[in-house]
Amino acid sequence: MSLLRPIHHTFAPHVNAGYVLRTLALLFQPWKWKEGPQREALRCALAQKFDADVFLFASGREALAALFKAVKDPSHAEVIVQAYTCVVVPNAIQAAGKTPVYADIERESLNLSVEDVERRLTPRTLAVICQHTFGIPADTHKLRALCDRYGLLLIEDCAHVIPDDTGPQTIGKDGDFILLSFGRDKAISGITGGAILSRRPDVSVRLKAEEGAARSLSLLRIKRFLLYPLVYAVARPLYGIGLGKPLLVLARTIGALVPILTKEEKRGHMSPALHRLPNACAALALVELSRLKEINDHRRRLTALYLSELLKSQISNSAIPKSIHPALPLQKFPLFVHGASAIRHTLKKHNIHLNDGWTGCVVCPAGTSLDEVSYTRGLDPEAEQACEQILSLPTHPTMTEAQAQTLMQALSETLTEGC
Ligand SMILES: Cc1ncc(COP(=O)(O)O)c(C=O)c1O
């Protein structure tokens, strides 16, 4: 079985026909790229939704670095972060002169172990970043209580999930600060962008100054961001006939696309310069925010579909993290399997691309210089084992239910045949 339409995590997962049209319209209106009313409209919508002050930057990593620059407390320089995270998180901590300290995760939620966070505290601890990994809610109530007990800041990293009004909701309620990303494969996408939301008025004042001092991205760079949906809209359907990849390589080689991560970032270095969120990206993110419930409902449907299919088929050799339930709008559905890497390799031959950059790495993607981000191998054996066994299934807005069924079938066949 080889599919004409790829199943994937990273080939412009939010980009459908509407997204392409909106981007095309923006491409022909360069006067709207840097400045315009959409950025303020996005700020207002987020401020209302989260009841917090909102500061917008060109990426989530910059928003996080801005926060640590704004928290002026030289005697508290350590920030607790979970193992199994993205390199841009420790990079942002380090770019602001702070030190990441890794705490263990719990395998069944892929989120911080509160007990281990407490073990890692020192008199120099400033803050705890709790990451709702792939949209699985972390235990923010316990973390809030812990932070209150020790006088620490709680930062909720909501890059992977933005809550809507469905069901009992804990995400985004307890943090002093909330980090959002509008990156290409995040909860909502503006191609790039990020926000830090503050519930601490003293820090808000300094965040305002950081945002005010941030520079605009160049028009050329914004144009390269805006080309991303268009290049992928052409390349994606060509994957099945072998032309999609060469087209993307060509687009990258001629500089038409901005990479998600630079080589420097993978080496643990981030430029401390901060940039304003381009109005064009705010415009795209704003439309997605208005569709949040629809996007999350789609993710819930796929989460429920995978869960029921996996339970029905009882694919041997696999385990579902216990914290997953059908009402979660997962950013992706993690499954533990033995030989995850070989399975991905086999599925790739069928135009199914499950490498999302979160496999085989505790600080992701694989190949990140662990020394440079202060992670010592062996620190969290749970995370190191889990990341080797994770096989993530897509739940993004352009992944259809029919594709999810096809994926389940292909997965079941691959696991039955052994690979
Ligand atoms: C958990 C997490 N937090 C924060 C970020 C930062 O997002 P951005 O790509 O907008 O810098 C990422 C990005 O990959 C992430 O995975």
The ligand as a Gaussian input file, in Angstrom:
#p B3LYP/6-31G(d) Opt

LIG

0 1
 C        7.144000      22.684000      24.359000
 C        7.501000      23.885000      23.547000
 N        7.517000      25.080000      24.142000
 C        7.834000      26.189000      23.461000
 C        8.161000      26.151000      22.135000
 C        8.534000      27.422000      21.433000
 O        7.815000      27.665000      20.294000
 P        8.358000      28.476000      19.033000
 O        8.642000      27.474000      17.967000
 O        7.225000      29.388000      18.683000
 O        9.577000      29.225000      19.428000
 C        8.168000      24.923000      21.479000
 C        8.542000      24.851000      20.060000
 O        8.809000      23.902000      19.453000
 C        7.820000      23.759000      22.200000
 O        7.769000      22.557000      21.620000

